[in-house]
Amino acid sequence: MPCRATRSRAAAATPPFYEVQGKRYFVLAKADGYVERGVASWYGPTFHGVNTSMGEPYDMYAMTAAHKTLPLPAYARVTNLKNGRSVVVRINDRGPFVANRIIDLSYTAAAKLDMLREGTTLVEVRALTPAAPDTLTRTAELPPPDLYMQAGAFADEDNAERLLSRLRAAGLPGAALVSPLPRSRTCIACA
């Protein structure tokens, strides 16, 4: 449970709406179910040490972000749609107030997403809430339906069957063989 000072800062940082540059932004009452795709940017040394909307000094080396409408504080998984890299950030600031951008990431979060050089990238922002488990938290029995890992490629189907048996015995019941491509003799074991 946050301390009283944190709760009061959060309450002050989460009014029902606020205005910046003549535009009114309405803050969401809850982060539950929030998912958005768009452009992310990052902010660094110029703002380092300056107070965020939560009243905390901005730390460019922390895993934080600024968002226009999510309640403060909130947590979100941000995924770079160009390379698949993903980070979890604590949203403790407002912004970015630049056209077409949905989130401003700290220097460190941007570095982990490999977007420092470009400055912006396409991302998916997915709010994380205690009631809803993160969709990337999976077990071997429930891999994402569109994710496959090649465990081997074989000219001899018997060798592929042996590997398949070992994978299943190791706790990967979803392991399967992929039929050879036309004009190919290769059999691929996927887990």
Protein Blocks (a to p, Z undefined) as FASTA:
>chain_A
ZZfklmmmmmmmmcfbdceehiacdddfbfghpacddddddddfkmgopacfkopacdfk
bccdddfkbccddddddddfknopacddddfbecddbehiabdcdfklmmmnopmmnopa
cdddddddfklccfklccfklccfkbccdfbdcfblklmmmmmmmmmmnopakbccdddd
ehiabdcddZZ
